[in-house]
Amino acid sequence: MPSTRTSRYNAIRQTSLQLAAPLTAEDQCVQSMPDTSPTKWHLAHTSWFFENVVLLPFVPGYQVFDPGFAFLFNSYYEALGPRHPRPQRGLLTRPSLNQVLAFRAHVDAAMQQLLSQAKALSPQALALIELGLNHEQQHQELMQTDILHLLSCNPLLPAYEPAFFHPRANAAEVQWLSFEEGLHSVGRATDEPGFAFDNETPQHQRFVQGFQIAHRLVNCGEYVAFIQDGGYDNADLWLSEGRAQVLQNAWQCPLYWLAPQDPRAPSDHWQVFGLNGVQALDPQAPVSNLSFYEASAFAQWAGARLPTEFEWELASAHPQMHDLHGQVWQWTRSAYEPYPGFVPASGAVREYNGKFMVGQQVLRGSSFATPEQHSRHTYRNFFPASARWQFSGLRLAKDLQSPAS
């Protein structure tokens, strides 16, 4: 009978295949922009991770499936050798999808053999296996965001899965929850049980000024009001770089929104393209696929601001906070930086998070595409301020003594 660890490994690996199942081989090969990756590449890269980070170091005599895959499916690990350029992943028509699936089967067989000897494995090996599983779950979320972007580039706007369910968030009148200034613990304690990424640690103290935060997310109906009030044309609402993005890219609504009479899907009302295809805009659904700049401009228009990541984490313990997880990632006003005392992991995986701690904004919470195990209050997601293809929305905050409060 397989161990709990083996069963968990098998379940996570199977989930990746289930997410790819609605897609054709052609769907899985194409890369729609440099920031996304083909589904086939995600399936191969997550297997590359186990082969290079776990099997080669800890299984004497392990035979790699194909020596060329080390170059093709390395993402950004300098310590593990050269790699194929990220913007060219969509050119990898070969290996075929069947070869990638055979690669996964080869790695899975070796990993199951290794997991059967788990009692003899070192703590370092077990930690890397756990990291590999969480890494694969991160890519499961990316598989969904990336395929939606790809399908949005098709003039026919085909659905990934017509029966896909997008959850609805709380739509009650906004309540403002107040928090007094004070010193608070932030981040994940190193002795806390369960998995956490290194960027969630170490736990430390932060002084937080008094603030208020909305108990729910901003919804689509509220964002339509922002659009109708000329929000995208009012330069006073925008950060300078955000205004440049609006003008350069002709932004007039969130990514995947279809304005009335859009020629791709003519209608007399707003529509949204999602994993379930084109649907009428739901005013009560949380607004999604916003850049940080759009979230910030909306907050300005609403007489509020975005919360810092420390305010968000403090507020996440409040019993009246709604839709913290499982809806959309929530932009914060915090730059992605290391916590005081941050120490990257040793070995090749020291490159996992620390090297990206510059020029990005922190998002908190989780989206409907996020694996449930990753929906924790200390999780720190991060993307460039202009990123829109993620399932990212916002929650409003205000200073406690703000005249608008």
C-alpha positions as CSV (number, residue, x, y, z in Angstrom):
1,M,0.0,0.0,0.0
2,P,1.5,3.4,-1.0
3,S,2.6,5.7,1.8
4,T,0.9,9.0,2.6
5,R,3.8,10.8,1.0
6,T,3.7,8.6,-2.1
7,S,-0.1,9.1,-2.4
8,R,0.3,12.8,-2.1
9,Y,3.0,12.9,-4.7
10,N,0.8,10.8,-7.1
11,A,-2.2,13.1,-6.5
12,I,-0.3,16.3,-7.2
13,R,1.3,14.9,-10.3
14,Q,-2.1,13.6,-11.6
15,T,-3.7,17.0,-11.0
16,S,-1.3,18.6,-13.5
17,L,-2.3,16.0,-16.1
18,Q,-6.0,16.6,-15.3
19,L,-5.5,20.4,-15.9
20,A,-4.0,19.7,-19.3
21,A,-6.6,17.2,-20.3
22,P,-9.1,19.7,-21.9
23,L,-6.3,20.9,-24.2
24,T,-5.2,19.6,-27.6
25,A,-1.5,18.9,-28.4
26,E,-1.5,22.1,-30.4
27,D,-2.9,24.1,-27.4
28,Q,-0.1,22.8,-25.2
29,C,2.8,23.8,-27.5
30,V,2.0,27.5,-28.1
31,Q,3.4,30.4,-26.0
32,S,1.3,33.6,-26.3
33,M,3.8,36.0,-24.8
34,P,7.3,35.9,-23.2
35,D,5.8,36.0,-19.7
36,T,3.8,32.8,-20.2
37,S,4.8,29.3,-21.0
38,P,3.3,26.5,-23.0
39,T,1.4,23.8,-21.0
40,K,3.7,21.2,-22.4
41,W,6.7,23.1,-21.0
42,H,5.1,23.3,-17.6
43,L,4.6,19.5,-17.6
44,A,8.2,19.0,-18.6
45,H,9.7,21.6,-16.3
46,T,8.1,20.3,-13.2
47,S,9.5,16.8,-14.0
48,W,12.9,18.4,-14.8
49,F,12.8,19.8,-11.2
50,F,12.4,16.4,-9.6
51,E,15.0,14.8,-11.9
52,N,17.7,17.5,-11.3
53,V,17.0,18.6,-7.8
54,V,16.0,15.3,-6.2
55,L,16.8,12.2,-8.3
56,L,20.3,13.0,-9.6
57,P,21.6,14.1,-6.2
58,F,20.0,11.4,-4.1
59,V,19.7,8.3,-6.3
60,P,23.0,6.7,-7.2
61,G,23.1,5.5,-10.8
62,Y,19.9,7.3,-11.8
63,Q,19.6,7.4,-15.6
64,V,18.2,10.7,-17.0
65,F,15.4,10.3,-19.5
66,D,17.1,12.5,-22.1
67,P,20.3,14.5,-21.6
68,G,19.0,17.3,-23.8
69,F,16.0,18.0,-21.5
70,A,18.4,19.6,-18.9
71,F,18.9,22.5,-21.3
72,L,15.3,22.6,-22.7
73,F,13.4,22.7,-19.4
74,N,15.6,24.5,-16.9
75,S,13.8,27.8,-16.1
76,Y,16.3,30.1,-14.4
77,Y,18.7,28.0,-12.2
78,E,22.2,29.2,-13.1
79,A,23.7,26.6,-10.8
80,L,22.2,23.8,-12.9
81,G,23.6,24.9,-16.2
82,P,22.6,26.8,-19.4
83,R,19.0,26.9,-20.6
84,H,16.8,27.6,-23.6
85,P,15.7,31.2,-23.7
86,R,12.3,31.8,-22.0
87,P,10.8,33.8,-24.9
88,Q,11.4,30.9,-27.2
89,R,9.6,28.1,-25.3
90,G,6.8,28.2,-27.8
91,L,9.2,27.1,-30.6
92,L,9.8,23.7,-28.9
93,T,7.5,21.7,-31.2
94,R,9.9,18.8,-30.3
95,P,10.0,16.9,-28.0
96,S,6.4,16.0,-28.7
97,L,3.7,16.0,-26.1
98,N,3.9,12.2,-26.0
99,Q,7.6,12.4,-25.3
100,V,7.0,14.8,-22.5
101,L,4.4,12.5,-21.0
102,A,6.9,9.6,-21.2
103,F,9.4,11.8,-19.4
104,R,6.9,12.4,-16.6
105,A,6.2,8.7,-16.3
106,H,10.0,8.0,-16.2
107,V,10.5,10.5,-13.4
108,D,7.4,9.3,-11.5
109,A,8.6,5.7,-11.5
110,A,11.9,6.8,-10.1
111,M,10.3,9.1,-7.5
112,Q,7.9,6.4,-6.3
113,Q,10.9,4.0,-5.8
114,L,12.7,6.7,-3.9
115,L,9.6,7.5,-1.8
116,S,9.2,3.9,-0.9
117,Q,12.6,4.3,1.0
118,A,11.5,7.6,2.6
119,K,12.6,6.4,6.1
120,A,16.2,6.2,4.9
121,L,16.2,9.6,3.2
122,S,18.0,12.6,4.8
123,P,16.0,15.6,6.0
124,Q,17.6,17.6,3.1
125,A,16.2,15.1,0.5
126,L,12.7,15.1,2.2
127,A,12.7,18.9,2.2
128,L,13.6,19.1,-1.5
129,I,10.8,16.6,-2.3
130,E,8.4,18.8,-0.4
131,L,9.6,21.9,-2.3
132,G,9.2,20.0,-5.6
133,L,5.6,19.2,-4.8
134,N,4.8,22.8,-3.8
135,H,6.7,24.0,-6.9
136,E,4.5,21.8,-9.1
137,Q,1.4,23.2,-7.5
138,Q,2.6,26.7,-8.3
139,H,2.9,25.6,-11.9
140,Q,-0.6,24.2,-11.8
141,E,-1.9,27.7,-11.2
142,L,0.4,29.1,-14.0
143,M,-1.0,26.5,-16.4
144,Q,-4.4,28.0,-15.9
145,T,-3.4,31.6,-16.2
146,D,-1.2,30.9,-19.2
147,I,-3.7,28.9,-21.2
148,L,-6.4,31.6,-20.6
149,H,-4.1,34.2,-22.1
150,L,-3.3,31.9,-25.0
151,L,-7.0,31.2,-25.7
152,S,-7.8,35.0,-25.4
153,C,-5.5,35.5,-28.4
154,N,-7.7,33.3,-30.6
155,P,-10.4,35.4,-32.4
156,L,-12.9,32.6,-31.7
157,L,-12.4,33.0,-27.9
158,P,-12.7,29.2,-27.3
159,A,-13.4,28.0,-23.8
160,Y,-10.8,26.0,-21.9
161,E,-13.6,24.2,-20.1
162,P,-17.3,25.3,-20.7
163,A,-18.3,23.9,-17.3
164,F,-15.5,25.6,-15.4
165,F,-16.9,27.3,-12.3
166,H,-15.8,30.8,-11.3
167,P,-16.8,31.4,-7.7
168,R,-18.6,34.6,-6.6
169,A,-17.3,36.8,-3.8
170,N,-19.1,38.5,-0.9
171,A,-21.2,41.4,-2.3
172,A,-22.5,43.0,0.9
173,E,-22.1,46.8,1.5
174,V,-18.5,47.5,2.3
175,Q,-17.7,47.5,6.0
176,W,-14.5,49.3,7.1
177,L,-12.6,47.3,9.8
178,S,-10.3,49.5,12.0
179,F,-6.9,48.6,13.4
180,E,-5.0,50.7,15.9
181,E,-1.3,51.4,15.5
182,G,1.1,49.0,17.1
183,L,3.9,46.5,16.8
184,H,2.9,43.2,15.3
185,S,4.5,39.9,14.3
186,V,4.7,39.4,10.5
187,G,5.7,36.3,8.5
188,R,6.1,32.6,9.2
189,A,7.9,31.4,12.3
190,T,10.7,28.9,11.4
191,D,9.4,26.4,14.0
192,E,5.8,26.5,12.7
193,P,4.7,23.1,11.4
194,G,3.9,22.7,7.8
195,F,5.5,23.9,4.6
196,A,6.3,27.5,3.8
197,F,8.5,29.1,1.1
198,D,11.7,30.8,2.2
199,N,10.3,34.3,1.3
200,E,7.7,34.0,4.0
201,T,10.4,33.9,6.7
202,P,11.7,34.9,9.2
203,Q,8.9,36.1,11.4
204,H,9.7,39.6,12.6
205,Q,8.2,42.7,14.2
206,R,6.7,45.5,12.2
207,F,5.2,48.7,13.4
208,V,1.9,49.4,11.6
209,Q,0.2,52.7,11.7
210,G,-3.5,52.8,12.4
211,F,-5.5,51.8,9.3
212,Q,-8.9,50.7,8.0
213,I,-9.5,48.0,5.5
214,A,-12.5,46.9,3.5
215,H,-14.0,43.6,4.6
216,R,-14.5,42.5,1.0
217,L,-13.0,42.7,-2.4
218,V,-13.8,45.4,-5.1
219,N,-16.3,43.9,-7.5
220,C,-16.9,44.2,-11.2
221,G,-19.9,46.5,-10.8
222,E,-17.8,49.0,-8.8
223,Y,-15.1,48.8,-11.5
224,V,-17.6,49.5,-14.3
225,A,-18.5,52.7,-12.4
226,F,-14.8,53.6,-12.4
227,I,-14.7,53.1,-16.2
228,Q,-17.9,55.0,-16.8
229,D,-16.6,57.9,-14.8
230,G,-13.6,58.2,-17.1
231,G,-11.1,56.5,-14.8
232,Y,-8.8,55.4,-17.6
233,D,-8.7,58.9,-19.0
234,N,-8.1,60.8,-15.8
235,A,-4.4,61.2,-15.5
236,D,-4.6,62.5,-12.0
237,L,-5.6,59.0,-10.7
238,W,-2.5,57.3,-12.2
239,L,1.0,56.7,-11.2
240,S,3.3,58.0,-13.9
241,E,4.4,54.6,-15.1
242,G,0.8,53.4,-15.0
243,R,-0.4,56.3,-17.1
244,A,2.3,55.5,-19.7
245,Q,1.1,51.9,-19.8
246,V,-2.5,53.1,-20.4
247,L,-1.4,55.3,-23.3
248,Q,1.0,52.8,-24.8
249,N,-1.3,49.8,-24.6
250,A,-4.7,51.5,-25.0
251,W,-6.0,50.1,-21.7
252,Q,-9.6,51.0,-21.2
253,C,-10.8,48.0,-19.1
254,P,-9.4,45.0,-17.3
255,L,-7.7,42.3,-19.4
256,Y,-10.3,39.8,-20.8
257,W,-13.2,42.2,-20.5
258,L,-15.3,42.7,-23.7
259,A,-16.9,46.1,-24.1
260,P,-20.4,46.3,-25.6
261,Q,-20.4,45.7,-29.3
262,D,-16.9,44.1,-29.2
263,P,-16.7,42.5,-32.7
264,R,-15.3,39.2,-31.2
265,A,-18.5,38.6,-29.3
266,P,-21.1,41.4,-30.1
267,S,-23.5,42.2,-27.3
268,D,-25.2,45.2,-25.7
269,H,-23.6,44.7,-22.4
270,W,-20.1,44.1,-20.8
271,Q,-18.8,40.5,-21.1
272,V,-15.8,38.7,-19.6
273,F,-13.7,36.0,-21.2
274,G,-12.8,33.3,-18.7
275,L,-11.8,29.7,-18.5
276,N,-15.5,28.9,-19.2
277,G,-15.5,31.1,-22.3
278,V,-17.4,34.4,-22.9
279,Q,-19.9,35.1,-20.1
280,A,-22.0,38.2,-19.2
281,L,-20.2,40.4,-16.7
282,D,-21.3,39.6,-13.2
283,P,-21.4,42.9,-11.2
284,Q,-21.0,41.0,-7.9
285,A,-18.0,39.0,-9.0
286,P,-14.6,40.3,-7.8
287,V,-12.8,42.3,-10.5
288,S,-9.9,40.4,-11.8
289,N,-6.9,40.6,-14.3
290,L,-5.9,44.0,-13.1
291,S,-2.4,45.4,-13.1
292,F,-1.0,47.0,-9.9
293,Y,-1.4,50.4,-11.7
294,E,-5.1,49.8,-12.4
295,A,-5.7,48.7,-8.8
296,S,-3.9,51.8,-7.5
297,A,-5.9,54.1,-9.9
298,F,-9.2,52.6,-8.8
299,A,-8.2,53.1,-5.1
300,Q,-7.4,56.8,-5.8
301,W,-10.7,57.2,-7.5
302,A,-12.5,55.6,-4.6
303,G,-10.9,57.9,-2.0
304,A,-8.8,55.1,-0.6
305,R,-5.5,53.3,-1.2
306,L,-4.1,49.8,-1.4
307,P,-3.1,48.1,1.8
308,T,0.5,47.3,2.6
309,E,1.2,43.6,2.8
310,F,1.7,44.0,6.5
311,E,-1.7,45.6,7.0
312,W,-3.2,42.7,4.9
313,E,-1.6,40.0,7.0
314,L,-2.6,41.7,10.3
315,A,-6.2,42.1,9.1
316,S,-6.4,38.5,7.8
317,A,-7.0,37.3,11.3
318,H,-10.1,39.4,11.7
319,P,-13.2,37.3,11.8
320,Q,-15.2,39.7,9.6
321,M,-12.7,39.7,6.7
322,H,-14.2,38.0,3.6
323,D,-12.7,36.5,0.5
324,L,-9.2,36.4,1.7
325,H,-8.6,33.3,-0.4
326,G,-9.9,31.4,-3.4
327,Q,-11.1,34.4,-5.3
328,V,-8.4,36.7,-6.7
329,W,-4.9,37.7,-5.6
330,Q,-4.9,41.1,-4.0
331,W,-2.4,43.7,-4.9
332,T,-0.6,45.5,-2.1
333,R,1.3,48.7,-1.9
334,S,4.4,46.8,-0.7
335,A,7.5,46.2,-2.9
336,Y,8.7,42.7,-2.9
337,E,11.8,42.7,-0.6
338,P,13.4,40.3,1.7
339,Y,12.3,40.3,5.3
340,P,15.0,41.3,7.9
341,G,17.2,38.3,8.5
342,F,16.1,36.5,5.3
343,V,18.5,33.7,4.3
344,P,18.0,31.9,1.0
345,A,18.0,28.1,1.0
346,S,21.3,26.4,0.3
347,G,22.2,24.7,-3.0
348,A,20.6,25.4,-6.4
349,V,17.2,26.2,-4.8
350,R,18.7,29.3,-3.2
351,E,17.7,30.9,-6.6
352,Y,14.0,30.0,-6.0
353,N,12.8,33.3,-4.5
354,G,15.6,35.6,-3.4
355,K,16.9,36.6,-6.8
356,F,13.6,38.1,-7.7
357,M,13.4,40.5,-4.8
358,V,13.6,43.7,-6.8
359,G,11.2,45.7,-9.0
360,Q,8.0,43.7,-8.2
361,Q,4.9,44.2,-6.0
362,V,3.6,41.8,-3.4
363,L,0.2,40.2,-3.8
364,R,-1.6,38.5,-0.9
365,G,-4.3,36.0,-0.5
366,S,-4.9,33.5,-3.3
367,S,-7.1,33.0,-6.4
368,F,-9.6,30.3,-7.5
369,A,-6.8,28.7,-9.4
370,T,-4.5,28.5,-6.4
371,P,-4.1,25.0,-4.8
372,E,-5.8,25.1,-1.5
373,Q,-2.6,24.2,0.4
374,H,-1.1,27.5,-0.8
375,S,-3.9,29.6,0.7
376,R,-2.2,30.8,3.8
377,H,-2.0,34.2,5.3
378,T,1.8,34.5,5.1
379,Y,2.1,33.5,1.4
380,R,3.8,36.2,-0.6
381,N,3.1,36.2,-4.3
382,F,4.9,38.8,-6.5
383,F,4.6,40.1,-10.0
384,P,5.7,43.2,-12.0
385,A,3.4,46.2,-11.6
386,S,2.2,45.9,-15.2
387,A,1.2,42.2,-15.0
388,R,-2.5,41.6,-15.9
389,W,-2.7,38.0,-17.0
390,Q,-2.8,36.8,-13.4
391,F,-6.1,36.5,-11.5
392,S,-5.4,39.7,-9.6
393,G,-7.8,42.1,-8.0
394,L,-7.9,44.4,-5.0
395,R,-9.1,45.3,-1.6
396,L,-9.2,48.9,-0.4
397,A,-7.6,50.4,2.7
398,K,-7.5,53.9,4.3
399,D,-5.4,55.6,7.0
400,L,-7.3,55.4,10.3
401,Q,-7.3,59.2,10.6
402,S,-8.0,59.9,7.0
403,P,-10.6,62.6,6.4
404,A,-12.4,60.1,4.1
405,S,-12.8,57.6,6.9
